């Protein structure tokens, strides 16, 4: 049996229009992380990562740097109580 966790992350800074979502999906797919990433109206990006804790932790750490053109100023992460059993990692619009 696996020990999955789910973490919601909000990333602030210059994170829209710099391929942040696409690069997040690539990184998540490499780690077999499920969930989603999407732009928010306040110019931040929200992501939900679900998977094994060490791998989810790697994704949260990745968010502190992000895509090459991103300028990450702040990352807020919170563990969620429920597991959604996502089947893939997707970019939401």
N, CA, C and O of each residue as an XYZ file, in Angstrom:
372
protein
N       0.843     -1.184      0.000
C       0.000      0.000      0.000
C       0.888      1.249      0.000
O       1.910      1.306      0.685
N       0.479      2.225     -0.771
C       1.259      3.449     -0.877
C       0.759      4.488      0.112
O      -0.382      4.437      0.570
N       1.630      5.423      0.429
C       1.290      6.494      1.353
C       1.248      7.804      0.570
O       2.228      8.548      0.539
N       0.106      8.081     -0.064
C      -0.030      9.277     -0.881
C      -0.392     10.478     -0.019
O      -1.094     10.364      0.986
N       0.107     11.622     -0.443
C      -0.289     12.896      0.157
C      -0.711     13.828     -0.964
O      -0.427     13.590     -2.138
N      -1.392     14.891     -0.576
C      -1.813     15.902     -1.543
C      -1.494     17.271     -0.959
O      -1.855     17.577      0.178
N      -0.816     18.084     -1.750
C      -0.430     19.424     -1.309
C      -0.888     20.441     -2.353
O      -0.700     20.249     -3.554
N      -1.495     21.533     -1.866
C      -1.865     22.649     -2.729
C      -0.781     23.716     -2.587
O      -0.350     24.039     -1.480
N      -0.350     24.254     -3.719
C       0.721     25.239     -3.739
C       0.248     26.462     -4.517
O      -0.360     26.333     -5.580
N       0.528     27.648     -3.983
C       0.302     28.895     -4.703
C       1.646     29.563     -4.903
O       2.389     29.802     -3.951
N       1.948     29.863     -6.164
C       3.241     30.429     -6.525
C       3.016     31.861     -7.005
O       2.199     32.110     -7.891
N       3.753     32.797     -6.407
C       3.613     34.219     -6.726
C       4.906     34.744     -7.328
O       5.992     34.242     -7.038
N       4.774     35.748     -8.158
C       5.913     36.365     -8.829
C       5.603     36.471    -10.309
O       4.439     36.558    -10.699
N       6.636     36.463    -11.131
C       6.416     36.443    -12.583
C       6.314     34.972    -12.991
O       7.305     34.340    -13.354
N       5.096     34.449    -12.921
C       4.887     33.019    -13.157
C       3.828     32.748    -14.227
O       3.536     31.590    -14.525
N       3.258     33.791    -14.799
C       2.343     33.600    -15.919
C       2.994     34.162    -17.174
O       3.665     35.193    -17.137
N       2.783     33.461    -18.289
C       3.372     33.885    -19.556
C       4.832     33.497    -19.692
O       5.527     34.008    -20.571
N       5.311     32.602    -18.839
C       6.719     32.187    -18.871
C       6.841     30.657    -18.891
O       7.846     30.100    -18.448
N       5.810     29.993    -19.406
C       5.775     28.526    -19.539
C       5.831     27.797    -18.196
O       6.263     26.646    -18.126
N       5.393     28.472    -17.136
C       5.431     27.853    -15.812
C       4.548     26.611    -15.755
O       4.966     25.578    -15.233
N       3.326     26.701    -16.291
C       2.423     25.548    -16.243
C       2.968     24.377    -17.048
O       2.943     23.238    -16.581
N       3.456     24.643    -18.244
C       3.982     23.566    -19.091
C       5.188     22.893    -18.442
O       5.305     21.668    -18.460
N       6.079     23.690    -17.873
C       7.265     23.128    -17.220
C       6.877     22.367    -15.948
O       7.504     21.364    -15.611
N       5.848     22.841    -15.246
C       5.366     22.124    -14.063
C       4.837     20.754    -14.464
O       5.117     19.758    -13.797
N       4.075     20.702    -15.547
C       3.546     19.418    -16.027
C       4.681     18.474    -16.393
O       4.639     17.295    -16.045
N       5.681     18.970    -17.082
C       6.828     18.132    -17.463
C       7.506     17.564    -16.228
O       7.805     16.371    -16.177
N       7.752     18.413    -15.226
C       8.407     17.963    -13.990
C       7.532     16.956    -13.245
O       8.035     15.949    -12.749
N       6.238     17.219    -13.165
C       5.320     16.313    -12.466
C       5.239     14.958    -13.169
O       5.229     13.915    -12.516
N       5.183     14.976    -14.490
C       5.110     13.724    -15.245
C       6.359     12.872    -15.026
O       6.267     11.648    -14.931
N       7.513     13.507    -14.945
C       8.765     12.770    -14.709
C       8.755     12.072    -13.353
O       9.351     11.005    -13.199
N       8.077     12.672    -12.367
C       8.033     12.112    -11.014
C       6.772     11.280    -10.757
O       6.556     10.798     -9.645
N       5.949     11.116    -11.783
C       4.680     10.390    -11.657
C       3.763     11.030    -10.615
O       3.079     10.338     -9.861
N       3.764     12.364    -10.588
C       2.884     13.128     -9.713
C       1.579     13.376    -10.460
O       1.587     13.660    -11.658
N       0.471     13.268     -9.758
C      -0.848     13.533    -10.327
C      -1.358     14.856     -9.779
O      -0.856     15.348     -8.769
N      -2.363     15.437    -10.446
C      -2.960     16.678     -9.985
C      -3.163     17.650    -11.122
O      -3.496     17.254    -12.239
N      -2.961     18.928    -10.835
C      -3.168     19.947    -11.862
C      -2.382     21.209    -11.537
O      -1.883     21.390    -10.427
N      -2.290     22.073    -12.539
C      -1.709     23.402    -12.390
C      -2.572     24.354    -13.200
O      -3.043     24.003    -14.282
N      -2.784     25.570    -12.674
C      -3.589     26.548    -13.412
C      -3.200     27.967    -13.014
O      -2.711     28.213    -11.911
N      -3.431     28.892    -13.941
C      -3.247     30.310    -13.669
C      -4.431     30.821    -12.867
O      -5.562     30.372    -13.058
N      -4.170     31.758    -11.970
C      -5.232     32.404    -11.204
C      -5.368     33.860    -11.638
O      -4.417     34.444    -12.158
N      -6.549     34.451    -11.428
C      -6.775     35.841    -11.852
C      -5.813     36.849    -11.233
O      -5.583     37.909    -11.816
N      -5.244     36.547    -10.066
C      -4.333     37.498     -9.420
C      -2.893     37.388     -9.933
O      -1.968     37.913     -9.313
N      -2.709     36.706    -11.065
C      -1.403     36.524    -11.728
C      -0.508     35.500    -11.044
O       0.660     35.362    -11.409
N      -1.037     34.777    -10.054
C      -0.278     33.689     -9.440
C      -0.653     32.378    -10.131
O      -1.517     32.349    -11.007
N       0.001     31.312     -9.730
C      -0.278     29.980    -10.256
C      -0.615     29.073     -9.083
O       0.038     29.118     -8.040
N      -1.645     28.246     -9.265
C      -2.028     27.258     -8.257
C      -1.721     25.875     -8.803
O      -1.953     25.595     -9.979
N      -1.200     25.016     -7.947
C      -0.975     23.625     -8.323
C      -1.400     22.730     -7.175
O      -1.283     23.100     -6.007
N      -1.893     21.558     -7.514
C      -2.165     20.516     -6.535
C      -1.351     19.307     -6.961
O      -1.489     18.811     -8.079
N      -0.503     18.841     -6.058
C       0.361     17.690     -6.312
C      -0.094     16.528     -5.439
O      -0.308     16.689     -4.238
N      -0.241     15.358     -6.054
C      -0.637     14.168     -5.312
C       0.305     13.029     -5.671
O       0.560     12.765     -6.846
N       0.814     12.363     -4.650
C       1.708     11.237     -4.874
C       2.437     10.877     -3.593
O       2.037     11.265     -2.495
N       3.519     10.124     -3.760
C       4.340      9.739     -2.613
C       5.001     10.986     -2.025
O       5.449     11.858     -2.769
N       5.063     11.073     -0.696
C       5.542     12.286     -0.045
C       6.907     12.774     -0.533
O       7.044     13.967     -0.803
N       7.924     11.916     -0.661
C       9.220     12.449     -1.114
C       9.147     13.077     -2.509
O       9.841     14.054     -2.791
N       8.315     12.518     -3.367
C       8.176     13.045     -4.724
C       7.380     14.343     -4.736
O       7.711     15.275     -5.469
N       6.334     14.400     -3.928
C       5.559     15.639     -3.811
C       6.442     16.744     -3.233
O       6.384     17.890     -3.679
N       7.251     16.396     -2.248
C       8.188     17.376     -1.678
C       9.141     17.908     -2.740
O       9.469     19.094     -2.734
N       9.588     17.052     -3.646
C      10.469     17.488     -4.744
C       9.748     18.484     -5.645
O      10.344     19.462     -6.096
N       8.461     18.233     -5.907
C       7.698     19.155     -6.753
C       7.525     20.506     -6.075
O       7.642     21.546     -6.722
N       7.248     20.496     -4.784
C       7.104     21.762     -4.058
C       8.425     22.527     -4.111
O       8.435     23.740     -4.322
N       9.518     21.832     -3.923
C      10.836     22.474     -4.002
C      11.082     23.033     -5.400
O      11.624     24.127     -5.552
N      10.678     22.272     -6.426
C      10.834     22.725     -7.809
C      10.118     24.062     -8.012
O      10.615     24.926     -8.735
N       8.961     24.236     -7.382
C       8.171     25.456     -7.546
C       8.906     26.711     -7.072
O       8.591     27.816     -7.513
N       9.871     26.548     -6.186
C      10.634     27.706     -5.706
C      11.519     28.292     -6.802
O      11.939     29.446     -6.711
N      11.804     27.503     -7.836
C      12.591     27.986     -8.969
C      11.704     28.136    -10.198
O      11.679     29.195    -10.827
N      10.981     27.083    -10.538
C      10.058     27.128    -11.669
C      10.751     27.087    -13.011
O      11.879     26.608    -13.134
N      10.062     27.595    -14.015
C      10.601     27.600    -15.373
C      11.760     28.592    -15.473
O      11.948     29.437    -14.598
N      12.517     28.475    -16.536
C      13.724     29.295    -16.718
C      13.406     30.792    -16.680
O      14.161     31.568    -16.094
N      12.309     31.199    -17.293
C      11.969     32.628    -17.378
C      11.196     33.140    -16.166
O      10.965     34.344    -16.051
N      10.794     32.256    -15.266
C      10.002     32.669    -14.099
C      10.864     33.385    -13.067
O      12.063     33.135    -12.943
N      10.221     34.270    -12.341
C      10.830     34.902    -11.175
C       9.885     34.629    -10.008
O       8.892     35.330     -9.820
N      10.210     33.603     -9.233
C       9.352     33.194     -8.123
C       9.685     34.049     -6.907
O      10.834     34.105     -6.469
N       8.673     34.707     -6.373
C       8.858     35.548     -5.197
C       8.401     34.870     -3.918
O       8.967     35.100     -2.849
N       7.359     34.021     -4.031
C       6.799     33.406     -2.830
C       6.084     32.119     -3.213
O       5.406     32.058     -4.238
N       6.241     31.090     -2.382
C       5.533     29.824     -2.558
C       4.834     29.495     -1.250
O       5.473     29.388     -0.203
N       3.530     29.336     -1.314
C       2.732     28.964     -0.149
C       2.213     27.552     -0.370
O       1.584     27.277     -1.392
N       2.468     26.659      0.569
C       2.049     25.269      0.427
C       1.258     24.830      1.641
O       1.578     25.191      2.773
N       0.223     24.047      1.392
C      -0.558     23.481      2.490
C      -0.955     22.059      2.137
O      -1.344     21.766      1.006
N      -0.849     21.185      3.122
C      -1.259     19.800      2.936
C      -2.773     19.730      3.020
O      -3.387     20.303      3.920
N      -3.365     19.021      2.070
C      -4.819     18.851      2.052
C      -5.189     17.554      2.752
O      -4.431     16.584      2.723
N      -6.349     17.541      3.375
C      -6.790     16.382      4.142
C      -7.316     15.246      3.278
O      -7.305     14.090      3.701
N      -7.775     15.563      2.073
C      -8.371     14.525      1.229
C      -7.448     14.174      0.070
O      -6.640     14.987     -0.378
N      -7.592     12.951     -0.396
C      -6.877     12.495     -1.587
C      -7.908     12.395     -2.701
O      -8.942     11.748     -2.537
N      -7.632     13.030     -3.831
C      -8.603     13.080     -4.924
C      -8.453     11.939     -5.919
O      -9.324     11.750     -6.768
N      -7.383     11.182     -5.835
C      -7.119     10.097     -6.780
C      -7.140     10.578     -8.226
O      -7.831     10.017     -9.077
N      -6.368     11.630     -8.482
C      -6.195     12.096     -9.855
C      -5.587     10.975    -10.689
O      -4.795     10.183    -10.179
N      -5.951     10.903    -11.964
C      -5.402      9.875    -12.835
C      -4.197     10.381    -13.621
O      -3.370      9.587    -14.068
N      -4.093     11.705    -13.793
C      -3.004     12.302    -14.554
C      -2.616     13.623    -13.901
O      -3.191     14.029    -12.890
N      -1.629     14.284    -14.501
C      -1.338     15.668    -14.140
C      -1.735     16.506    -15.342
O      -1.288     16.256    -16.461
N      -2.573     17.499    -15.103
C      -3.082     18.275    -16.216
C      -2.909     19.765    -16.015
O      -2.799     20.258    -14.893
N      -2.887     20.464    -17.128
C      -2.911     21.924    -17.123
C      -4.370     22.316    -17.250
O      -5.046     21.916    -18.198
N      -4.854     23.094    -16.302
C      -6.230     23.551    -16.335
C      -6.293     24.984    -16.827
O      -5.402     25.793    -16.570
N      -7.364     25.275    -17.535
C      -7.552     26.617    -18.098
C      -8.777     27.279    -17.529
O      -9.089     28.414    -17.891
